[in-house]
């Protein structure tokens, strides 16, 4: 008698949750949440500069929806120290209060940011590229990659059921000016990998991104052809480029001065950590006017047309120390970030009206290379790690689409193009979008000198309420008045007050005030990381 066949279905793996809250559909503001069996981690926490809006505010990720779902990461992992990966941390970390893991350079950058906001730095922990980390629910391996800032890392995320590679920002550069080569051997050892969350920024670009060593040579040639003062503008966090500019100044016999607080801080950090041991001596800005113009090279922030940056002040003739003259040269050693084209064009027009010679990515493309992989680099990278599936992040839709097309050509499954707020599920074989969280635009006023609050700083919170069946309800927005308003997240504070009001049955505002006022001051002080004297003004509106 024939025995019936028994079909054993393979055991289904628990799904991994992935929620990008930034970096998908636009450049900047990178933040991705990974969750497994109720444990969550965050990778990066960046900001974007909104040049398209008045006063150029900062945009940071909106975490209200994930907070509503009870999602709170138990650790934040930083891939590198660029602002689009760390710039929002000082705003969002107080909501989470979890450990932050960063490389030595990124650690020092974050400590300065937190100190500027009066936040405690005890949660910031340092790893060395190549280290492994144990986090509840996850094992993390940091893998050194080349980028325009040292100590950049890809992250291997392992759970008991999944292995995912989050590439961060990277490129293949045979001769990086700073930092190490991308660790080919470590990446090959990962193969095959189930899922890669990959950088799409240059997926539309054929060939290779180019080497920073070639830019260093091009800068030296360009500066040699300039007759008078030279200003080179780049991102303050592009330490490889700043090192190349320093080499150019030394070869051309020019003295260096720095323009912009961010530039001064980054050069100081790089020197402290040993990256700029051969960087030329820096002269104070106030001494530049005593030198012959042909002996001066200025490194300035503001290559994206930021109105408060040093280069914009020079273009407007409003810098207190330096005034450019006809015949001087300004080198834009950067790529214009999509969305900043109008601001950059306006800046360059203002410089030309003053008789300044402009060298930029259009007239002299050799003066900049990207820190992100072009198509040939992506192809080589995927031949090393052999991914089954790609999740294309870090780019505008056309970059993500081009990344998907390349992956398909290479036989890699790429079933979707994520947008911020997508709640994705990965079961080890299939990647799907389960739902989409509603996200709001979170803007932070970009104040040029935020400072810190003093112990005497007062914050007045005006709370409009209405009475309803023995309970108080908030009626409209809070009004925050005082120097310390910039240390307070109005949305989080409003949610907390609403929760308090829902618990207390009071007859009038006289009963509400002694309940809320002391708790309010403690809440604000705890979430800002410093004591802030707080006054509560309850206004009955109906």
C-alpha positions, -999 to 999 in steps of 0.1 A, spaced: 0 0 0 14 34 -10 22 56 19 7 92 17 33 119 11 38 143 39 46 179 28 65 199 53 63 236 48 94 256 56 91 274 89 83 311 83 108 335 98 96 364 120 95 395 99 119 424 103 103 459 103 119 488 84 105 524 86 124 551 68 115 585 83 139 605 61 162 601 31 137 585 7 124 608 -21 149 636 -12 185 644 -3 192 646 34 174 641 67 184 604 68 168 583 95 158 546 93 142 525 120 147 487 122 125 466 144 125 429 153 103 412 178 94 444 195 130 457 198 139 488 177 171 506 167 176 538 146 203 543 120 213 579 116 193 610 125 199 638 101 185 671 90 179 690 57 184 727 50 152 741 34 165 768 11 131 769 -6 115 785 25 119 819 41 147 822 66 161 788 55 148 767 84 161 732 92 138 702 85 140 672 109 122 639 107 87 636 121 86 609 148 50 616 160 35 586 141 60 561 153 57 574 189 19 569 186 26 533 177 48 528 208 80 526 188 110 539 207 145 528 196 168 513 222 199 526 205 209 550 177 237 540 154 255 567 135 273 558 102 293 590 99 294 626 109 277 646 81 248 669 90 223 649 69 231 620 92 235 636 127 220 671 124 186 662 140 199 642 169 200 671 194 163 677 187 150 641 186 172 624 211 154 639 242 123 620 231 141 587 232 170 591 257 187 559 244 224 553 239 240 568 208 268 548 191 292 568 169 328 568 157 354 591 175 350 619 150 312 618 150 312 615 188 331 647 192 308 665 167 278 653 186 292 663 220 296 698 207 260 699 194 246 685 226 266 710 247 253 738 226 218 728 235 226 722 271 220 684 268 238 657 286 265 639 266 266 607 287 245 587 262 271 592 235 293 561 232 322 556 209 330 527 186 360 522 163 353 514 126 354 476 124 340 471 159 310 449 167 282 460 191 256 441 211 222 458 212 190 442 225 176 422 196 205 430 173 242 423 167 259 451 148 292 450 128 307 483 116 325 480 83 349 508 72 340 525 39 355 555 21 335 587 21 343 625 22 346 623 59 368 599 79 355 570 99 324 563 77 309 529 81 284 505 66 265 485 92 257 447 92 225 443 112 219 407 125 190 393 143 184 357 151 166 354 117 180 381 94 212 397 80 208 431 65 235 454 52 229 492 56 255 508 34 254 544 47 273 568 24 303 553 6 324 552 -25 353 533 -40 384 556 -40 418 541 -47 435 571 -32 415 587 -4 431 619 10 417 611 45 404 579 60 407 543 49 398 523 18 364 507 17 370 472 33 366 449 3 376 418 22 351 424 50 323 430 25 331 399 4 330 379 36 294 388 41 282 373 8 255 363 2 235 389 20 197 388 22 188 425 20 209 457 13 196 491 22 217 510 -3 228 546 -12 211 558 -44 225 593 -46 247 587 -77 228 557 -93 221 579 -123 258 586 -129 278 562 -152 313 551 -144 331 560 -112 326 589 -88 363 599 -90 392 602 -66 398 629 -40 435 628 -50 425 640 -85 406 669 -69 436 679 -49 457 681 -81 430 701 -99 427 726 -70 464 732 -70 463 739 -108 433 762 -104 447 782 -76 480 786 -94 462 803 -122 445 828 -99 461 863 -96 446 877 -64 428 864 -34 412 830 -36 382 818 -17 374 781 -17 339 771 -5 329 736 5 310 718 32 326 722 66 322 685 73 340 675 40 373 670 58 389 653 29 383 684 7 395 707 34 427 686 36 431 689 -2 427 727 1 454 728 28 477 709 5 470 734 -23 478 763 -1 511 748 10 522 741 -26 510 775 -39 527 795 -11 494 810 2 484 815 38 451 800 50 423 817 70 390 801 79 356 817 75 326 804 94 322 789 129 314 755 115 346 755 94 367 766 124 351 739 146 356 711 121 393 720 115 399 722 152 383 687 157 403 672 129 435 685 144 426 672 178 420 637 164 452 637 144 437 640 109 453 674 101 488 670 114 502 684 82 476 711 77 492 746 73 491 771 101 460 792 102 461 830 104 434 850 120 409 867 97 417 901 111 453 897 98 443 888 62 442 925 51 479 929 59 489 903 34 494 907 -4 462 893 -21 482 867 -40 493 852 -7 458 846 7 436 815 5 403 816 24 382 785 31 346 795 36 313 779 44 282 787 23 286 768 -10 249 760 -11 239 797 -10 230 797 27 221 833 35 238 834 70 270 817 58 303 834 53 303 833 15 269 851 13 282 878 36 312 883 13 289 884 -17 268 911 -1 298 931 12 286 926 48 315 905 63 330 924 92 366 913 85 370 907 47 359 925 16 364 909 -18 376 930 -47 373 927 -85 397 901 -98 395 879 -67 384 843 -74 358 821 -57 360 783 -62 328 763 -55 344 729 -46 311 712 -41 280 699 -59 248 719 -57 223 699 -37 190 695 -56 166 722 -44 194 747 -38 199 757 -74 182 791 -71 200 801 -39 234 792 -54 226 810 -87 216 841 -67 249 839 -47 270 835 -78 253 864 -95 260 887 -65 297 877 -67 299 884 -104 284 918 -99 314 926 -77 338 915 -104 346 882 -88 358 852 -110 337 821 -104 349 785 -108 322 759 -101 310 724 -110 298 735 -144 329 754 -157 354 733 -138 339 698 -130 374 686 -120 372 707 -88 347 683 -71 341 646 -69 312 630 -51 314 610 -20 287 586 -33 291 556 -56 283 558 -93 270 529 -113 303 511 -118 310 512 -81 276 500 -73 281 471 -97 314 461 -81 300 464 -46 271 441 -53 294 416 -69 311 414 -35 281 411 -12 258 393 -36 225 407 -22 192 389 -29 171 421 -25 178 458 -26 160 486 -7 170 518 -25 173 548 -1 192 581 1 181 599 -30 153 616 -50 129 594 -69 149 594 -101 180 582 -82 160 554 -65 145 544 -98 178 543 -115 192 522 -86 163 497 -90 170 495 -128 206 487 -122 198 461 -96 174 444 -119 201 442 -146 224 426 -121 197 400 -111 190 416 -78 153 418 -67 142 454 -61 104 452 -56 97 488 -44 109 523 -41 103 535 -6 91 569 5 94 584 40 68 569 63 65 535 46 62 506 71 81 478 53 82 441 62 111 417 53 106 380 59 140 369 45 126 364 10 100 391 3 100 428 9 66 445 11 50 477 22 25 469 49 13 505 55 23 542 53 25 564 83 13 600 81 42 624 84 42 661 89 69 686 80 89 695 111 108 728 107 133 743 132 142 780 129 178 781 119 192 805 144 228 816 138 239 816 175 217 793 196 238 794 227 226 778 259 201 788 285 214 802 318 201 790 351 181 823 354 164 818 320 126 818 323 101 802 300 65 812 302 40 786 290 6 800 282 -20 772 282 -55 780 268 -81 756 282 -118 750 282 -138 733 309 -159 702 300 -178 680 325 -152 685 353 -122 681 331 -99 706 315 -91 704 278 -64 723 259 -80 747 234 -55 755 206 -17 758 205 5 765 235 22 798 235 59 797 246 75 829 255 111 834 266 147 828 257 144 791 264 116 784 239 142 770 215 150 742 240 114 730 241 97 708 216 62 722 215 46 691 200 59 668 226 50 692 254 15 696 241 10 658 240 23 655 276 0 683 288 -30 666 271 -22 633 288 -21 651 322 -54 670 316 -71 637 307 -62 622 341 -72 651 364 -108 659 373 -107 696 385 -134 722 391 -115 752 379 -81 766 370 -72 772 407 -72 735 412 -53 728 380 -24 752 386 -8 735 416 -12 701 399 4 711 366 29 739 374 56 719 393 53 689 370 56 713 340 89 727 352 103 693 359 92 680 324 108 709 306 140 707 325 143 670 321 137 670 284 161 700 278 188 685 299 191 716 321 172 735 347 148 760 331 127 782 354 92 779 341 61 800 346 26 786 338 -2 809 328 -35 791 324 -61 810 303 -97 799 304 -112 804 269 -147 793 273 
